[in-house]
Each structure stands twice: as C-alpha cells, then as structure tokens.
Amino acid sequence: VLLEGRALLANFERLSVEDANYMLTFLSGAVYALKGEVHKIHTRTFLFGSEDEYKDGTLMQYLKERE
C-alpha cells in the first residue's frame, strides 16, 4: 500500500502489545525509508504515509480536523 502511493491507517487494538510493537516498528521503518511520517491518531491507531502523500496537504488537513 505504501509503495503504491497510498496512506495506511492501522489499528493495532486487537493485537497483543508484542505484536503491535513489532508491526509498528516494521511499518515505521518502511515509512522512514520512504521519507514519510507516522502520526498517532488514537491510543493504538496510527497513520503512515510517504513523503509524497503529505505534500498536497490532504493528510495534514485530516490530522488538523481530528484535533
């Protein structure tokens, strides 16, 4: 999904803490390689996006509206 130029909204609530940490670490590394950003949306929900996905401002607007 990230390599296709789409953002990923991931909810880790149903995973164990260990599995959630593993997935968060892996996806954060992938986003880092794409020069992207990770934002915490809720307790165990995160938004992952590549650099290009944040350029047009749509994802940042989404984040601001959630505040």
C-alpha positions in Angstrom: 0.0 0.0 0.0 2.7 2.5 1.0 4.8 1.7 -2.1 1.7 2.3 -4.3 1.5 5.8 -3.0 -1.4 5.4 -0.6 -1.5 6.1 3.1 -2.1 3.4 5.6 -4.4 3.8 8.7 -3.6 0.9 11.0 -5.5 -0.1 14.2 -3.5 -2.4 16.5 -6.2 -2.8 19.2 -6.8 -6.4 18.5 -3.1 -7.3 18.6 -1.0 -8.2 21.6 1.3 -5.5 22.8 4.3 -7.5 21.5 2.7 -8.0 18.0 1.6 -4.4 17.9 5.1 -3.1 18.7 6.6 -5.4 16.1 4.2 -4.1 13.4 4.7 -0.5 14.5 8.4 -0.9 14.3 8.3 -2.5 10.9 5.9 0.0 9.3 7.8 2.9 10.9 11.0 1.7 9.3 9.3 1.4 5.9 7.9 4.9 6.2 11.3 6.2 7.2 12.8 4.7 4.1 10.1 6.5 2.0 10.9 9.8 3.9 7.4 9.8 5.2 5.7 10.4 8.5 3.9 8.4 11.2 1.1 10.1 13.3 -0.7 8.7 16.3 -4.4 9.0 15.7 -5.7 7.2 18.8 -4.3 5.0 21.6 -3.4 2.2 19.2 -4.2 3.7 15.8 -1.6 5.2 13.5 -1.5 6.9 10.2 1.5 6.0 7.9 2.3 8.0 4.8 5.1 8.5 2.4 6.6 12.0 1.7 4.5 12.4 -1.5 1.3 11.7 0.3 1.9 14.6 2.7 2.9 17.1 0.0 -0.5 18.1 -1.2 -1.7 18.8 2.4 -4.7 16.5 2.4 -3.4 14.2 5.1 -2.2 17.2 7.2 -5.7 18.7 6.9 -7.2 15.4 8.1 -4.9 15.4 11.1 -5.8 19.0 12.0 -9.5 18.3 11.8 -9.1 15.4 14.2 -7.7 17.7 16.9 
